[in-house]
Amino acid sequence: MFVIVDPIASIPAFLAMTARDTPEQRIKMARLACFVAAMVLLVFALVGKWIFQYLGITMPAFQMAASLVLLLVSLDMIRAQRSRVQETTEETNAGTEKEDIAITPLAIPMLAGPGAISTAILLHSQATGWEQCLALYLCIVAVCLGSYHILRLSAHGVQWLSPIALKIAIRIMGLLLAAMAFQFLINAVAALRKAG
């Protein structure tokens, strides 16, 4: 979850969109954004399966679609670019003109974007028993708390952040995300073979 939410890659856009705000205002926006992102991911983890049943979408089909979304995001991360799947240039530009960017575009789609929502739904569908479901919910909360602390640290500026270290971390997370995307695809093919 941490790899796909990727708060580290959100730091440059977060600082650019809040350039006129004080560190305290930035921290307040980060807190609200991470709370909203956690709620969105928890809701989709809980009800995503039923939404798919209602729409007639099978889990292998969704796994294949989600693996493509995750692969697109990971390829941009490996190139140390912010993916347009997570946020578009237009959303970032609109964010710089807004007074409060906490809910959009910071919470949705930068933190809880299509990739993170897809991952939450898939991990919930693969959970066997309430213990694994609870572990997923706690993981979502922990990732959003971690994201808040990362954004909170960056709210005071990026003097201490090395651009090279940021790019290396983003590339490593991109590689992990690519592996996760292929694993979802392999799981979907295996599920289809079992069903057939």
Phi, psi and omega in degrees: 000319182298322182296318183280325176294319171050064180295334181297318179290341180280344185303309182301317180292320178301313180291322180293321182284342181244029185302328182269000184264155177282162176304324179294319177294321178298317181296319179298317178294319179298319180298311181296318181299316181290326176295314180296317179300317179298316180296317180298313181293321178294318180296314180293324176298321183286316189249357183303319181300317181289327175299317180294320178299317179298320181275353179077027179262128179278157181295319177300322178296318179292322178299319179295316179295316180295323179296324177293318178298314181295323179294319177300315179297315184295323179297320176293322179294321179296328176274007180058042176239151174281126185288141176288347174291324181276320178201143177264163177301323180297320179293320178294316179297319178295325179296326180291338180268346182277152176286318183229118184256012188300309185280307173232133004264004187290305181292310179232117014253004187293314179268307180256071179267188181303321180295316180292319179297315178300317181296317179299316180295315181295316180295324178293321181291334180273350181292135177245104179099163185289336180295317179289325176297315178298320178299320178295315180298317178295323178296317179299315179297317181296319179295318180291324174295317177297320178297319178299315182294324177294314179293325179296317177297321181285344184297336180273004179115169184246025179302323184275352181267124177276126178301326180293317179297320177300314183294322178296314180298319180295319180294319179296317178295326176297319178295317177298320180293322177299318178298320178296321179298315179292327178295320176298320179294317178298317178299320180294317179296318179297320179295321179294321179295320178297316182291326184273000000 
